[in-house]
Amino acid sequence: MKILIINCGSSSVKFQVFDMKDESVLCKGIAEKIGTTLAVLKVKTNKIKDYKETREMLDHHSAIAQILKIIVDPDFDVLTTIEEIRAVGHRVVHGGEYFSGSKLITGKVMQALQECIELAPLHNPPNIMGIKACQELLPGVPQVGVFDTAFHQTMKPDVFLYGLPYVIYQRHKIRRYGFHGTSHKYAASEAAKYLKQPLKDLKIITCHLGNGASITAIKDGKSMDTTMGFTPLEGLIMGTRCGDLDPAIIPYLIEKEALTLEGINNLMNKHSGVFGIAQMGSCDMRDLEIAEENGHEFATLARNMYAYRVKKYIGAYAAALGGIDVIVFTGGIGENDFNIRFRCVEDLEYLGVKVDKQINDANKEKLISTGPVAVLVIKADEELVIARETDAIIKQLKK
């Protein structure tokens, strides 16, 4: 079965085509700068490794139409006809409390996604646009939603509630939702597979470290706690997000800096984190690493703060889980920045964590530890998880 995976951002559409017979990727790419006459479409296939064109794509519908056209173009050798696409899997950021797993898209599901827009105003609208575009362009083809928040719906109330009056939760559903659930779920399952142990028998801490970053405590294969909260702003220091903050700072800054609510929101989400601390005009850890090697004081400070926050949460989640069997690093920084990885687990031998620096620095091996706690580096593959979830739901429909 051939499955199309769609991941819509505010001005972009990432896509992949999977052949689920062997889970091979037939095609992948991205449409960027949607909404302009200079949008860019980049595509890689087995036949064409680096295709790029600039053209008008005024909305997500026109972008996905161009993607579908490329998929069946004989020059790209992906699919013979569009009818080969038997299902579409969509990444959906926020499913609120409605969904604890992936779902076939129905009218009821679409209504729930609309109701979740106020919880994810930047993410859910483009996700919904992508679903609607595929419904129009591929009529009759089943659409499946895979939700970033679904994996974390196993958290208990004493974990997901904030210390606000309970009536606030009842009225407005203000609680910890968590994100990156697809990535954390995949990292945990791959860790169990690599270690040849049942997932349900492992206490795992998964660290999804990238421009957006979060950590999840996993027990019995279920999310017990996670660092992101009501929004993706909470938790770790990230590329441009501040992470955990004393809430009293917000009204204080609004007064001192004469900020509007929009201004303080932009400050915390777009101008803080590594970007704001390093003062380099970049939040790319590769740039900061070079700057640190050249003695840039604030690049060093930003990288140390980033790693310290990760280490602190590893310790907290070790307590929450009652011990650790596995720590997993995934995401762009988790997979590639061996210096940050080492700082995140340095001096954790008392927990049974001992990383082999030589193996870690080689940046190749999955297992980088020699102590009783396995420390693994696992390449993120959220698209494959979405494809598998979609495939499973479609197979259930046929029964």
PyMOL commands that set and color helices and strands:
alter all, ss='L'
color gray80, all
select helices_A, chain A and resi 60-71+82-84+107-115+117-119+124-137+150-154+157-160+166-172+181-195+199-201+249-256+261-270+273-278+285-293+297-321+331-336+338-345+349-351+357-362+382-398
alter helices_A, ss='H'
color red, helices_A
select strands_A, chain A and resi 2-8+13-19+24-32+36-45+51-57+85-92+103-104+143-147+203-208+214-219+222-226+326-330+374-377
alter strands_A, ss='S'
color yellow, strands_A
deselect
rebuild
show_as cartoon
